Amino acid sequence: MGTVVVAAGRRARPAALLALVATLAVVAAGLMAPQRSDAAATVGPGAVAGDVLVHDPSMARGPDGTYILVSTAPGLAIRTSSDRTTFVYRGVAFPAGASWTDTYTGTSNGNLWAPDLSYRNGRFWLYYAASSFGSNRSAIFLATSTTGLPGSWTNRGKIYSTTTSSDHNAIDPSLYVATDGRWWLTFGSFWTGLKQLELDPATGLRRGSGLTSLASRPGSTAVEAPAVVKHGAYYYLFMSWDACCRGASSTYRIMVGRSTRLDGPYYDRQGVALLQGGGTQLLATNGRYVGPGGQSVLTDVDGELLVYHYYDAQDGGRAKLGLNRLGWDSGGWPVVR
């Protein structure tokens, strides 16, 4: 695959978005595969207020009931909410910068991407990626904090990295903790798709050298932002397809497949393997709510919540926070409410 194809789909970060829009529109114009005909939700995002201009959001609930929301930004932007509705910007995770990522961002304290936040074992765990646009010279890092607030994060080191000779991309990390206590990290963007590796629960760092492929899109490659959730007898793999970061012209959408095994194989509702380009559409553009994606799933005290961004066509295509409850239909497939 040529670098032009990769660059067309790999997400631009908010700081560079306006400068890239015109170029991306031209390059990506002919690259998107036809939309699948799967049924998808036509509901809009739930009501949120305050500072909700986010990209690639991930949210966790702390022990005192406060919600911490982390999103893509230089330094990783942090917002808090006491009610899961109104969000207040608090600053960045690394106010003094993250010099240990410079090798992968190509700049001093450059953009850090697609964080994954969770709270377990008495602290917040933050996995995040460092890279540059259109490149798979990338790395996934871990930081921990007891409060989740800006300036409180301790760098725990690099989890995994890829180079320009790799056939995949070490970004978009997502942690899954299995009922047997084993930790797994799912990640990936474009190239040969989504991957999974095991972590050591004691450190949060990589365990062993195994690497499993979970999903790919032959002929397109536009698949990224994985998140795994267990419901009933199945593991569900959520992912984002197509082009983000083009404002109201974005074609991003949220897809899903499922498997009886954490390591797959995953299939869509029609029985097409995710490794063969399968995927059931969960949420796509609906009116002003354009290009939903970059999603994570929060299992909260009152059920599961889909956390994502979309582009507001009635507000200059700005990226905003989307929150929706997840339900399950009679066939055991997720639905957006």
LOKOL-518083 format. One record per residue (C-alpha): x, y, z. Coordinates in Angstrom, 2 decimals. Example, Ala and Ser with C-alpha at 12.3 -4.5 7.8 and 13.67 -1.06 7.14 Angstrom:
<atoms>
@X = 12.30 Y = -4.50 Z = 7.80
@X = 13.67 Y = -1.06 Z = 7.14
</atoms>
This chain:
<atoms>
@X = 0.00 Y = 0.00 Z = 0.00
@X = 1.33 Y = 3.43 Z = -0.91
@X = 1.80 Y = 6.16 Z = 1.63
@X = -0.78 Y = 8.36 Z = -0.08
@X = -3.53 Y = 5.84 Z = 0.64
@X = -2.53 Y = 5.54 Z = 4.26
@X = -2.33 Y = 9.28 Z = 4.78
@X = -5.77 Y = 9.76 Z = 3.34
@X = -7.39 Y = 7.71 Z = 6.03
@X = -5.23 Y = 8.11 Z = 9.12
@X = -6.80 Y = 10.70 Z = 11.34
@X = -5.46 Y = 14.23 Z = 11.47
@X = -5.43 Y = 15.66 Z = 14.96
@X = -7.39 Y = 18.77 Z = 15.88
@X = -4.38 Y = 21.06 Z = 15.99
@X = -3.59 Y = 20.34 Z = 12.37
@X = -7.07 Y = 19.71 Z = 11.06
@X = -7.81 Y = 22.93 Z = 9.17
@X = -4.53 Y = 22.84 Z = 7.31
@X = -5.10 Y = 19.27 Z = 6.17
@X = -8.75 Y = 19.38 Z = 5.13
@X = -8.24 Y = 20.56 Z = 1.57
@X = -5.46 Y = 18.06 Z = 0.84
@X = -7.32 Y = 15.18 Z = 2.42
@X = -10.50 Y = 15.84 Z = 0.50
@X = -8.67 Y = 15.51 Z = -2.79
@X = -6.54 Y = 12.51 Z = -1.84
@X = -9.33 Y = 10.54 Z = -0.17
@X = -12.05 Y = 11.24 Z = -2.72
@X = -11.81 Y = 7.89 Z = -4.46
@X = -10.69 Y = 5.71 Z = -1.59
@X = -13.80 Y = 4.95 Z = 0.44
@X = -15.46 Y = 1.58 Z = -0.09
@X = -19.21 Y = 1.59 Z = -0.76
@X = -21.40 Y = 1.82 Z = 2.34
@X = -22.78 Y = -1.49 Z = 3.54
@X = -26.56 Y = -1.76 Z = 3.72
@X = -26.70 Y = -2.86 Z = 7.39
@X = -29.34 Y = -1.10 Z = 9.47
@X = -27.92 Y = 1.53 Z = 11.81
@X = -29.24 Y = 3.88 Z = 14.45
@X = -30.75 Y = 7.18 Z = 13.38
@X = -30.76 Y = 8.62 Z = 16.89
@X = -28.66 Y = 11.63 Z = 17.79
@X = -26.19 Y = 11.85 Z = 20.65
@X = -27.45 Y = 12.35 Z = 24.18
@X = -27.48 Y = 15.82 Z = 25.72
@X = -24.12 Y = 17.08 Z = 26.97
@X = -23.00 Y = 20.55 Z = 28.01
@X = -19.94 Y = 22.57 Z = 28.90
@X = -16.61 Y = 21.99 Z = 27.17
@X = -17.39 Y = 19.16 Z = 24.75
@X = -15.06 Y = 19.89 Z = 21.80
@X = -13.22 Y = 16.58 Z = 21.80
@X = -11.66 Y = 14.02 Z = 19.48
@X = -11.18 Y = 10.29 Z = 20.23
@X = -12.72 Y = 10.47 Z = 23.71
@X = -12.39 Y = 7.84 Z = 26.43
@X = -14.06 Y = 8.11 Z = 29.83
@X = -13.80 Y = 6.42 Z = 33.21
@X = -15.68 Y = 6.78 Z = 36.49
@X = -13.51 Y = 7.30 Z = 39.55
@X = -14.18 Y = 5.97 Z = 43.06
@X = -15.84 Y = 9.22 Z = 44.15
@X = -18.25 Y = 9.15 Z = 41.18
@X = -16.40 Y = 11.80 Z = 39.17
@X = -16.04 Y = 11.11 Z = 35.47
@X = -12.66 Y = 11.71 Z = 33.84
@X = -12.73 Y = 12.24 Z = 30.07
@X = -9.47 Y = 12.14 Z = 28.12
@X = -9.14 Y = 12.97 Z = 24.43
@X = -6.62 Y = 13.53 Z = 21.65
@X = -4.65 Y = 16.76 Z = 21.99
@X = -1.10 Y = 17.92 Z = 22.55
@X = -0.49 Y = 16.52 Z = 26.02
@X = -3.88 Y = 14.67 Z = 26.10
@X = -6.79 Y = 16.90 Z = 27.13
@X = -8.62 Y = 16.13 Z = 30.39
@X = -12.17 Y = 17.09 Z = 31.30
@X = -14.23 Y = 16.14 Z = 34.33
@X = -17.94 Y = 15.78 Z = 35.04
@X = -19.90 Y = 15.09 Z = 38.19
@X = -23.06 Y = 14.02 Z = 36.36
@X = -21.86 Y = 12.60 Z = 33.01
@X = -23.58 Y = 15.51 Z = 31.28
@X = -21.72 Y = 18.76 Z = 31.96
@X = -17.97 Y = 18.68 Z = 31.29
@X = -15.28 Y = 21.06 Z = 32.50
@X = -11.86 Y = 21.37 Z = 30.86
@X = -9.11 Y = 20.83 Z = 33.45
@X = -5.90 Y = 20.92 Z = 31.43
@X = -3.59 Y = 18.33 Z = 29.88
@X = -2.22 Y = 15.10 Z = 31.32
@X = 1.39 Y = 16.16 Z = 30.79
@X = 1.66 Y = 19.95 Z = 31.37
@X = 5.45 Y = 19.81 Z = 31.08
@X = 5.26 Y = 17.81 Z = 27.86
@X = 5.99 Y = 14.18 Z = 27.04
@X = 9.53 Y = 14.21 Z = 25.69
@X = 9.68 Y = 10.41 Z = 25.73
@X = 7.25 Y = 10.40 Z = 22.79
@X = 9.16 Y = 12.85 Z = 20.57
@X = 10.85 Y = 10.07 Z = 18.59
@X = 7.44 Y = 9.00 Z = 17.30
@X = 5.64 Y = 12.33 Z = 16.92
@X = 8.62 Y = 13.87 Z = 15.11
@X = 8.24 Y = 17.11 Z = 17.09
@X = 8.85 Y = 18.38 Z = 20.60
@X = 5.83 Y = 17.41 Z = 22.73
@X = 3.66 Y = 16.75 Z = 19.69
@X = 0.13 Y = 15.45 Z = 19.50
@X = -0.70 Y = 12.31 Z = 21.48
@X = -3.56 Y = 10.32 Z = 20.08
@X = -6.55 Y = 8.13 Z = 20.86
@X = -6.27 Y = 7.58 Z = 24.63
@X = -7.86 Y = 4.68 Z = 26.49
@X = -8.77 Y = 5.38 Z = 30.11
@X = -9.93 Y = 3.00 Z = 32.83
@X = -9.96 Y = 2.82 Z = 36.62
@X = -8.88 Y = -0.36 Z = 38.35
@X = -6.74 Y = -1.49 Z = 41.28
@X = -6.93 Y = 1.93 Z = 42.92
@X = -5.68 Y = 4.03 Z = 40.04
@X = -6.39 Y = 5.29 Z = 36.55
@X = -4.67 Y = 3.55 Z = 33.65
@X = -4.08 Y = 5.60 Z = 30.51
@X = -2.91 Y = 3.98 Z = 27.29
@X = -2.19 Y = 6.37 Z = 24.42
@X = -0.39 Y = 6.58 Z = 21.09
@X = 2.36 Y = 8.75 Z = 19.67
@X = 2.81 Y = 9.06 Z = 15.92
@X = 2.69 Y = 11.49 Z = 13.02
@X = 0.13 Y = 11.83 Z = 10.28
@X = 0.20 Y = 9.07 Z = 7.67
@X = 3.10 Y = 7.19 Z = 9.28
@X = 3.22 Y = 3.83 Z = 11.06
@X = 6.39 Y = 4.77 Z = 12.90
@X = 4.31 Y = 4.76 Z = 16.05
@X = 4.26 Y = 3.67 Z = 19.69
@X = 1.76 Y = 2.99 Z = 22.46
@X = 2.61 Y = 4.17 Z = 25.98
@X = 1.13 Y = 3.79 Z = 29.47
@X = 0.71 Y = 6.32 Z = 32.28
@X = -1.00 Y = 5.91 Z = 35.65
@X = -2.50 Y = 8.29 Z = 38.20
@X = -4.42 Y = 8.03 Z = 41.47
@X = -6.55 Y = 11.09 Z = 40.68
@X = -6.71 Y = 11.25 Z = 36.86
@X = -6.09 Y = 15.01 Z = 36.97
@X = -3.59 Y = 17.07 Z = 34.94
@X = -0.01 Y = 16.84 Z = 36.13
@X = -0.62 Y = 13.74 Z = 38.24
@X = 0.37 Y = 11.17 Z = 35.63
@X = 3.45 Y = 8.95 Z = 35.89
@X = 4.99 Y = 7.63 Z = 32.69
@X = 5.17 Y = 3.82 Z = 32.93
@X = 6.91 Y = 3.33 Z = 29.62
@X = 6.39 Y = 2.04 Z = 26.11
@X = 4.09 Y = -0.92 Z = 25.49
@X = 4.65 Y = -1.58 Z = 21.81
@X = 5.96 Y = 0.16 Z = 18.70
@X = 5.99 Y = -0.20 Z = 14.94
@X = 8.29 Y = 1.09 Z = 12.23
@X = 7.86 Y = 2.09 Z = 8.61
@X = 8.73 Y = -1.49 Z = 7.65
@X = 5.91 Y = -2.94 Z = 9.79
@X = 2.68 Y = -4.14 Z = 8.18
@X = 0.51 Y = -2.60 Z = 10.93
@X = 0.32 Y = 0.52 Z = 13.09
@X = 0.76 Y = 0.86 Z = 16.87
@X = -1.96 Y = 3.40 Z = 17.62
@X = -5.54 Y = 3.48 Z = 18.94
@X = -4.98 Y = 1.28 Z = 22.03
@X = -7.89 Y = -0.22 Z = 23.99
@X = -7.58 Y = -2.28 Z = 27.18
@X = -9.76 Y = -5.31 Z = 27.89
@X = -9.58 Y = -7.14 Z = 31.23
@X = -10.98 Y = -10.67 Z = 30.98
@X = -12.92 Y = -12.44 Z = 33.71
@X = -9.94 Y = -14.74 Z = 34.26
@X = -7.83 Y = -11.70 Z = 35.21
@X = -5.74 Y = -11.60 Z = 32.05
@X = -5.18 Y = -8.22 Z = 30.38
@X = -5.31 Y = -7.64 Z = 26.64
@X = -4.59 Y = -4.64 Z = 24.45
@X = -6.36 Y = -4.25 Z = 21.12
@X = -5.02 Y = -1.60 Z = 18.75
@X = -4.42 Y = -0.66 Z = 15.13
@X = -5.20 Y = 1.61 Z = 12.25
@X = -5.15 Y = 0.97 Z = 8.50
@X = -2.36 Y = -1.16 Z = 6.95
@X = -3.30 Y = -4.78 Z = 7.82
@X = -5.85 Y = -3.74 Z = 10.43
@X = -6.55 Y = -4.44 Z = 14.09
@X = -4.26 Y = -6.44 Z = 16.36
@X = -4.25 Y = -7.79 Z = 19.90
@X = -1.49 Y = -8.57 Z = 22.40
@X = -1.35 Y = -9.64 Z = 26.04
@X = -0.35 Y = -7.39 Z = 28.95
@X = 1.05 Y = -8.15 Z = 32.39
@X = -1.65 Y = -7.14 Z = 34.96
@X = 1.04 Y = -6.32 Z = 37.52
@X = 2.71 Y = -3.67 Z = 35.35
@X = 0.33 Y = -2.97 Z = 32.48
@X = 3.21 Y = -3.60 Z = 30.08
@X = 3.46 Y = -6.21 Z = 27.35
@X = 3.63 Y = -9.89 Z = 28.26
@X = 5.28 Y = -12.28 Z = 25.80
@X = 5.62 Y = -11.74 Z = 22.08
@X = 2.26 Y = -12.95 Z = 20.75
@X = 0.30 Y = -10.83 Z = 18.29
@X = -3.14 Y = -11.75 Z = 16.91
@X = -4.97 Y = -10.20 Z = 13.95
@X = -8.66 Y = -9.44 Z = 14.59
@X = -9.96 Y = -7.35 Z = 11.67
@X = -8.86 Y = -5.95 Z = 8.33
@X = -10.38 Y = -4.49 Z = 5.17
@X = -8.77 Y = -5.93 Z = 2.05
@X = -8.92 Y = -3.38 Z = -0.72
@X = -9.68 Y = -0.47 Z = 1.59
@X = -7.61 Y = -0.75 Z = 4.81
@X = -9.79 Y = 1.95 Z = 6.42
@X = -10.37 Y = 0.33 Z = 9.83
@X = -9.20 Y = 1.60 Z = 13.21
@X = -10.12 Y = 2.50 Z = 16.81
@X = -10.95 Y = -0.96 Z = 18.21
@X = -12.74 Y = -1.58 Z = 21.50
@X = -13.74 Y = -4.99 Z = 22.91
@X = -16.77 Y = -5.58 Z = 25.16
@X = -18.14 Y = -8.84 Z = 26.57
@X = -21.93 Y = -9.30 Z = 26.60
@X = -23.55 Y = -12.65 Z = 27.25
@X = -21.75 Y = -15.41 Z = 25.38
@X = -20.03 Y = -13.08 Z = 22.92
@X = -17.11 Y = -10.70 Z = 22.68
@X = -17.97 Y = -7.65 Z = 20.57
@X = -15.33 Y = -5.77 Z = 18.62
@X = -16.28 Y = -2.15 Z = 17.90
@X = -14.28 Y = -0.27 Z = 15.28
@X = -14.32 Y = 2.86 Z = 13.11
@X = -14.38 Y = 2.69 Z = 9.31
@X = -13.56 Y = 5.22 Z = 6.59
@X = -12.36 Y = 8.83 Z = 6.83
@X = -12.32 Y = 10.99 Z = 9.93
@X = -10.92 Y = 14.48 Z = 10.42
@X = -12.60 Y = 16.15 Z = 7.44
@X = -15.20 Y = 18.07 Z = 9.40
@X = -18.66 Y = 17.93 Z = 7.84
@X = -17.19 Y = 15.97 Z = 4.91
@X = -16.09 Y = 13.07 Z = 7.13
@X = -17.36 Y = 9.58 Z = 6.32
@X = -16.42 Y = 7.94 Z = 9.62
@X = -18.87 Y = 5.37 Z = 11.02
@X = -18.94 Y = 2.86 Z = 13.84
@X = -19.02 Y = -0.84 Z = 13.00
@X = -19.12 Y = -4.03 Z = 15.06
@X = -18.57 Y = -7.78 Z = 14.88
@X = -18.65 Y = -10.54 Z = 17.46
@X = -16.97 Y = -13.80 Z = 18.44
@X = -17.30 Y = -16.53 Z = 21.05
@X = -13.54 Y = -16.13 Z = 21.65
@X = -11.66 Y = -13.02 Z = 22.69
@X = -9.00 Y = -13.68 Z = 20.06
@X = -11.58 Y = -14.31 Z = 17.32
@X = -12.45 Y = -15.05 Z = 14.65
@X = -15.01 Y = -12.20 Z = 14.65
@X = -17.99 Y = -12.10 Z = 12.25
@X = -20.61 Y = -9.54 Z = 11.34
@X = -24.37 Y = -10.08 Z = 11.39
@X = -24.29 Y = -11.58 Z = 7.88
@X = -21.56 Y = -14.05 Z = 8.83
@X = -18.73 Y = -12.25 Z = 7.02
@X = -15.41 Y = -12.51 Z = 8.84
@X = -13.97 Y = -9.22 Z = 10.05
@X = -10.61 Y = -10.36 Z = 8.70
@X = -12.26 Y = -10.43 Z = 5.27
@X = -13.73 Y = -6.94 Z = 5.49
@X = -16.88 Y = -7.79 Z = 7.44
@X = -18.59 Y = -5.36 Z = 9.77
@X = -22.14 Y = -4.52 Z = 10.88
@X = -22.89 Y = -0.81 Z = 10.93
@X = -23.89 Y = 0.53 Z = 14.34
@X = -23.83 Y = 4.31 Z = 13.96
@X = -23.28 Y = 6.55 Z = 10.94
@X = -23.97 Y = 10.10 Z = 9.77
@X = -27.44 Y = 11.31 Z = 10.72
@X = -28.39 Y = 14.86 Z = 9.80
@X = -26.10 Y = 17.34 Z = 11.53
@X = -24.26 Y = 14.54 Z = 13.35
@X = -21.59 Y = 13.67 Z = 10.81
@X = -18.94 Y = 10.95 Z = 10.87
@X = -19.29 Y = 9.39 Z = 14.33
@X = -16.27 Y = 7.35 Z = 15.39
@X = -13.12 Y = 7.21 Z = 17.50
@X = -15.29 Y = 5.33 Z = 19.98
@X = -14.80 Y = 3.64 Z = 23.31
@X = -17.30 Y = 1.82 Z = 25.52
@X = -17.76 Y = 2.60 Z = 29.21
@X = -19.44 Y = -0.01 Z = 31.40
@X = -20.98 Y = 2.25 Z = 34.03
@X = -23.12 Y = 1.56 Z = 37.08
@X = -26.29 Y = 1.92 Z = 34.98
@X = -25.20 Y = 0.03 Z = 31.87
@X = -22.96 Y = 0.41 Z = 28.85
@X = -22.29 Y = 3.75 Z = 27.22
@X = -20.91 Y = 4.45 Z = 23.75
@X = -18.42 Y = 7.34 Z = 23.93
@X = -17.35 Y = 8.87 Z = 20.60
@X = -16.87 Y = 12.05 Z = 18.63
@X = -18.86 Y = 13.39 Z = 15.68
@X = -18.62 Y = 16.46 Z = 13.48
@X = -21.36 Y = 19.04 Z = 13.88
@X = -22.50 Y = 20.15 Z = 10.41
@X = -24.37 Y = 23.07 Z = 11.97
@X = -21.30 Y = 24.34 Z = 13.81
@X = -18.55 Y = 24.50 Z = 11.20
@X = -17.89 Y = 20.75 Z = 11.31
@X = -16.29 Y = 20.95 Z = 14.76
@X = -15.60 Y = 17.66 Z = 16.55
@X = -17.85 Y = 17.18 Z = 19.58
@X = -18.52 Y = 14.61 Z = 22.27
@X = -21.18 Y = 11.99 Z = 21.58
@X = -22.69 Y = 9.85 Z = 24.35
@X = -25.36 Y = 7.20 Z = 23.83
@X = -26.59 Y = 4.25 Z = 25.83
@X = -26.01 Y = 0.85 Z = 24.32
@X = -28.81 Y = -1.71 Z = 24.25
@X = -29.03 Y = -5.20 Z = 22.78
@X = -31.56 Y = -6.55 Z = 20.30
@X = -33.21 Y = -9.97 Z = 20.29
@X = -30.33 Y = -11.40 Z = 18.27
@X = -27.77 Y = -10.20 Z = 20.78
@X = -26.42 Y = -7.34 Z = 18.66
@X = -25.76 Y = -3.86 Z = 20.10
@X = -28.11 Y = -0.99 Z = 19.32
@X = -27.67 Y = 2.72 Z = 20.03
@X = -30.29 Y = 4.45 Z = 22.16
</atoms>
